[in-house]
């Protein structure tokens, strides 16, 4: 299935197709483990198909509630920025302590 065919499907059809592709992927992996798989390219194609289905599904979720998506993304980014700042402060404090340990004191 190409991306346009997937976009033409309804949400329920995408879920059914996703379940079918995952089942096919499981079967292909099982055949591979048993040494019966001869067309190894099928594994890659099925994985890509699953990824396409999940991408379209996620696009629709974001389109349904864009404000919620961007609000969550903004919170995540703010948290990561704060973690970076905290890490820099911790690193500076550590460097100061280490530099004090190695200085010689003269009396």
C-alpha positions as CSV (number, residue, x, y, z in Angstrom):
1,X,0.0,0.0,0.0
2,X,1.2,3.4,-0.8
3,X,0.6,6.5,1.3
4,X,-2.3,7.8,-0.8
5,X,-4.2,4.5,-0.4
6,X,-3.6,4.5,3.3
7,X,-4.9,8.1,3.6
8,X,-8.1,7.0,1.8
9,X,-8.8,4.5,4.5
10,X,-11.0,5.2,7.5
11,X,-9.7,5.1,11.0
12,X,-11.2,1.6,11.6
13,X,-9.8,0.3,8.4
14,X,-6.3,1.6,9.3
15,X,-6.5,-0.2,12.7
16,X,-7.6,-3.5,11.0
17,X,-4.8,-3.1,8.4
18,X,-2.3,-2.4,11.1
19,X,-3.3,-5.5,13.0
20,X,-3.0,-7.5,9.8
21,X,0.4,-6.2,9.0
22,X,1.6,-6.9,12.5
23,X,0.4,-10.4,12.3
24,X,2.1,-10.8,8.9
25,X,5.4,-9.4,10.4
26,X,5.1,-11.9,13.3
27,X,4.7,-14.8,10.8
28,X,7.6,-13.6,8.7
29,X,9.9,-13.3,11.8
30,X,8.8,-16.8,12.9
31,X,9.6,-18.2,9.4
32,X,13.0,-16.5,9.6
33,X,13.7,-18.0,13.0
34,X,12.9,-21.4,11.6
35,X,15.1,-20.8,8.5
36,X,12.1,-21.1,6.1
37,X,12.0,-17.5,4.9
38,X,13.5,-17.0,1.5
39,X,12.3,-13.5,0.6
40,X,14.0,-11.5,3.3
41,X,12.9,-8.2,1.7
42,X,9.4,-8.9,2.9
43,X,10.4,-8.2,6.5
44,X,11.5,-4.7,5.6
45,X,8.5,-4.0,3.4
46,X,6.1,-5.0,6.1
47,X,7.9,-3.0,8.8
48,X,7.8,0.1,6.5
49,X,4.1,-0.5,5.9
50,X,3.5,-0.6,9.6
51,X,5.4,2.6,10.0
52,X,3.3,4.3,7.3
53,X,0.1,3.2,8.9
54,X,1.2,4.5,12.3
55,X,2.3,7.8,10.7
56,X,-1.1,8.4,9.2
57,X,-2.8,7.4,12.4
58,X,-0.6,9.9,14.3
59,X,-1.2,12.6,11.8
60,X,-5.0,12.2,12.3
61,X,-4.6,12.4,16.0
62,X,-2.7,15.6,15.8
63,X,-5.2,17.1,13.3
64,X,-8.1,16.2,15.6
65,X,-6.5,18.1,18.5
66,X,-3.6,20.3,17.4
67,X,-3.7,22.6,20.5
68,X,-3.3,19.6,22.8
69,X,-0.4,18.2,20.8
70,X,1.5,21.5,20.7
71,X,0.8,22.2,24.4
72,X,2.3,18.8,25.3
73,X,5.2,19.4,23.0
74,X,5.9,22.8,24.6
75,X,5.9,21.3,28.1
76,X,8.3,18.6,27.0
77,X,10.6,21.2,25.4
78,X,10.4,23.4,28.5
79,X,11.3,20.5,30.7
80,X,14.3,19.6,28.6
81,X,15.6,23.2,28.6
82,X,15.3,23.2,32.4
83,X,17.2,19.9,32.6
84,X,20.0,21.3,30.4
85,X,20.2,24.4,32.6
86,X,20.3,22.3,35.8
87,X,23.0,20.1,34.2
88,X,25.2,23.1,33.4
89,X,24.9,24.5,36.9
90,X,25.8,21.1,38.3
91,X,28.7,20.8,36.0
92,X,30.0,24.3,37.0
93,X,29.7,23.4,40.7
94,X,31.5,20.2,40.2
95,X,34.3,21.9,38.4
96,X,34.7,24.5,41.1
97,X,34.9,21.8,43.8
98,X,37.4,19.9,41.8
99,X,39.6,22.9,41.2
100,X,39.6,23.8,44.9
101,X,40.7,20.3,45.8
102,X,43.8,20.5,43.6
103,X,45.0,23.9,44.6
104,X,47.9,24.0,47.0
105,X,47.7,26.1,50.0
106,X,50.8,28.0,51.1
107,X,51.2,29.1,54.7
